[in-house]
Amino acid sequence: MQTFVRRLLDQFAVDRRVLALAFARMADGIGNSFLIIVIPLYVASGTVGGRTFGLEESMLIGIILSLFGFLNSSFQPATGRLSDRFGRRKPFILIGLAGLAVTNVAYVFAETYLSLVVIRGLQGVSVAFIIPASIALVNELATTQDRGGNMGVYNTFRLVGFGAGPIVAGAVVNLGPYALPVGPTIGGFDAAFAIAAITAVTSYLLVTVLITDPEATRANAGADLSIPIRDRSGSNLLDPIFTLGVASLFMATAIALFATIQPQVNARLEQGSTWFGLQFAAFILAQIILQTPIGRACDRYGRRPFILGGMLLLAPATLVQGFITTSELMFVARLLQGVAGAMVFAPSLALAGDLAGEGESGSKLSVLTMAFGFGIAIGPLSSGALIGYGFAAPFVFGSTLAVLGAALVSTQVEETLETTRPIPVVGDD
C-alpha cells in the first residue's frame, strides 16, 4: 500500500494530504452524483406521496435537485469565513461529510415530497461545509510554484467521482431487489441510498486518518476576511478575486445550459438518449483529462493566459451548439466546452490562491466555488426560459456571457506569477 501511495505521489507530484483529500472528494462525489439520477426515479416510482402544493411532479423534481445547488452556493461564503476565523479546515470537512452520511440514510425513511425537499436542502448545507474548507486546504498545502498542479489533481479526482456516479446509479436501482446473505432483501432504491451513505463514510474515514491542518492556518486565524468588490490597490476598477468569481459564474451558466433541454436537443439532432448522454459526458471527460496538465502548465506559463484563453474558447464552443445539426458535431462542441472549462477552473483557483493572504483562503476561494455553484443552478433555468424563443437562443445567451467574462478577465485581472515562460507554439524549436 505504501508503495502504491508513493507511486501516486510521484505521478501527480502533490502533497500526500492533497492526494488523500482528492480521493476523499472522489468517494463522496460518487455518492452525491448518484442522487442526481436516483432522486427523479424515486419520485416517479410512487414510493413517496403527500402534498404537492399544486406543483407538477417534474417541477417537484426540479425543486428538489436545484435546492441543493442554491443552498450549497449560498452557505459557502459563511462556512469559508468561519473556517478562516477558527483557523481550522478539517473539522468543517468532517461536519459536512457526517451530514451527507446521515442524510443519505434518511432517504430510506422519506415518505413525502416535503421530506425529500428538506433532506436534499440539508445535503446542500452539508456540502457547503466541505467545498470551501477543502479548496482552502489544498491552497494552503501548495506553493506558488505548484498551486495550479495541486488544484488540477484535486479537481481531477473530484470529477472522476462525480462522473462515475450517474453511470452506475440507474443500474443499481434497476437490478434490485438484492438478497443479502444475512437479513432482509434490500430494494434497488435502498441499495442506492446505502451506497451513497457508504461513500460519505469512506470519505469521512480518509479525512480523519490522513488529513491534518497546516500549522500556519491556525497561526493566522482571524485575518481580514472581507470580500471587496472594488480593487483596493486602485490599479483596476474591480477586485481580481471578485472578477474571477463573476467569470466563473458566466462560465458555469454557459456550460449548464445543455442539461435541461434534452428533448429539444434530441428532436433537433434526431438522436436518442444514448447520444445525449455521451454529449453530456464529453464535458466531464475533457475536464478529467486536462485539469491536471493545465494546472501544472499554469504554474510554468502563468494563470491569466489560460483563464483568458478558456473564456475566449468557451464563446464559440457554446454558440455553435445552437446551430449544429449532427450528433457528432454536438459531441465535439461539448468536448471543446470541457477544454475551455479546464483552462479556466484550476488556473482561476490558483490565481485566487496566490492573492489570498495567510488565513484567508476559505473566504477568498469560496467566492469562486460559490459563483460556479450558482452558475450550475442558473444555467438550466436560463435554457428552460429561453428555449421558447428558438433553439439557438440559450446558446447565444451563453456565448455572450463568455465574451463578457473574457472582457472582465482581460481588463481587471493581472498575472500573479513573477516569472513566467512564454507558452510554446506548435512547431517551435
Secondary structure, DSSP 8 states (H G I E B T S, - for coil): -HHHHHHHHHHHT--HHHHHHHHHHHHHHHHHHHHHHHHHHHHHTT--BS--TT--HHHHHHHHHHHHHHHHHHHHHHHHHHHHHHT-SHHHHHHHHHHHHHHHHHGGG--BHHHHHHHHHHHHHHHHHHHHHHHHHHHHHS-TTTHHHHHHHHHHHHHHHHHHHHHHHHHHHHT--B--SSS--B-HHHHHHHHHHHHHHHHHHHHHHH----HHHHHTTT------SB-TTSSSSB-HHHHHHHHHHHHHHHHHTTTT-HHHHHHHHT--HHHHHHHHHHHHHHHHHHHHHHHHHHHHH-SHHHHHHHHHHHHHHHHGGGT--SHHHHHHHHHHHHHHHHHHHHHHHHHHHHHS-TT-HHHHHHHHHHHHHHHHHHHHHHHHHHGGG-TTHHHHHHHHHHHHHHHHHHHH-----SS------TT--
